[in-house]
Amino acid sequence: MSSQQVIVIGAGIVGICIALSLRKRDRDVLLIDRLPPASETSYGNAGVICNSGIHPLADPELLSQAPKLLANLDPRFLLNYSDLPWLATWLMRFARNCNRTTFEQCTSQVATLTADALPRHLNLMKQAGALDLLNDTGWLKLFRSTSRLSSSRKLLSDYQHFGVTCEVLDGTEVRDLEPDLGIDYAGGWWLKNTPSVLDPGLLCQNYFDLLISQGGHFEQCEIESIEPVDNNWRISAKDSVLNATKIVLAMGAWSNHLLKPLGVRLPFALERGYHMMFAYPEGKQLNRSVVDIELGYVITPMRDGLRTTTGSNLVAREVPPKDRQLQTLLPHIRETFPLGRPLLEKPWMGRRASTPDSQPLIGPIRRHPGLYVATGHCHLGLTLGPITGELIADEICGQPNSLCKPFYPDRNSSTMHMP
């Protein structure tokens, strides 16, 4: 049995950044994961440091589209009907959040986190020697129809208000910016200060190496349970028992597994995402990450090829992978940009924890002193890793930041458990 000051469970981007922030405050910290660092969702995302990702998925516009979405007729969203019994409550709470007041409140709150996402990453990249992974050419949102382009314009005022640099492009200007696109789009938004990284998994590995160089520790093991004992925490693994004064769960989609025996149920659903890697086509070039707004897929230039990712797929955690959504979208993706040969034998799959208000769960479980969570980042895990690390470290060190309070796990007394 060994004792640590703080144990962080989960070695994705969020857990690594929490451990880094704790080491900056001279806390003894042990990072634990059942797999090597950044082996799950942090490895396979689209790689966008999305400071423009301020708008919640719970958009009032979605209510009119609900029949199409629930019938799986919208390629941006896929629902596994067999999981409806446990998804129903989450979907109802999501629908209740699809109102203008909540949308604007959540936008404002998330913008407080994304405001300095890029500077925080740049600082870590510099320390970790990873600046060469930054692709600072912006993020291009593409619109197939003038009607969708027009209906989305009200979001531009939020970008301006919260400091996201956006240039509105017509179809010709989109073509001038990305001449090798396969189809003509009605227009686009060029978010100039929203960069991407050329290898999210390698970036996380570089951050992890920085943690180890600064005195952090890592142990690969699968945690079976956590329990409070004499004002401390006992963490039981298959072949060992650890003690800590404080623990942080940064396990994403797996967080409720350890919380359920404590009577804690976090309100998130499990959202799958798939990606496929393709070689660069001969003589063609994509300069920046692009997203097709109507169809929800992203194409991102990576160090080793082009990565294509899908939208939202709500499904139970351990259901076998089904890449139906990706296969449906691939013909459209190839229309947007001519892909080379596949670089993977099968699509990669990751799991996100998504809250019904699209806001992360960051902070203490106040029913259990010394227990903290950092999960529910939805599509913003990479973006919000560094700021989440700082907020959790502030809480643990007794210097809570007012930015964190809106994201406390108990901000809504109505909680539910997702398997």
Beta strands, then each sheet from edge to edge (+ up, - down):
strand 1: 2-9
strand 2: 29-33
strand 3: 77-79
strand 4: 134-135
strand 5: 139-143
strand 6: 166-170
strand 7: 187-191
strand 8: 196-197
strand 9: 217-220
strand 10: 223-229
strand 11: 232-237
strand 12: 241-249
strand 13: 269-278
strand 14: 289-292
strand 15: 298-302
strand 16: 305-309
strand 17: 312-314
strand 18: 348-354
strand 19: 361-364
strand 20: 371-375
sheet 1: 9+ 2+ 1+ 12+ 11- 10+
sheet 2: 9+ 2+ 1+ 12+ 20+ 19-
sheet 3: 3+ 17+ 13- 16+ 15- 14+ 5+ 7- 6+
sheet 4: 3+ 17+ 13- 18+
sheet 5: 4+ 8-
end
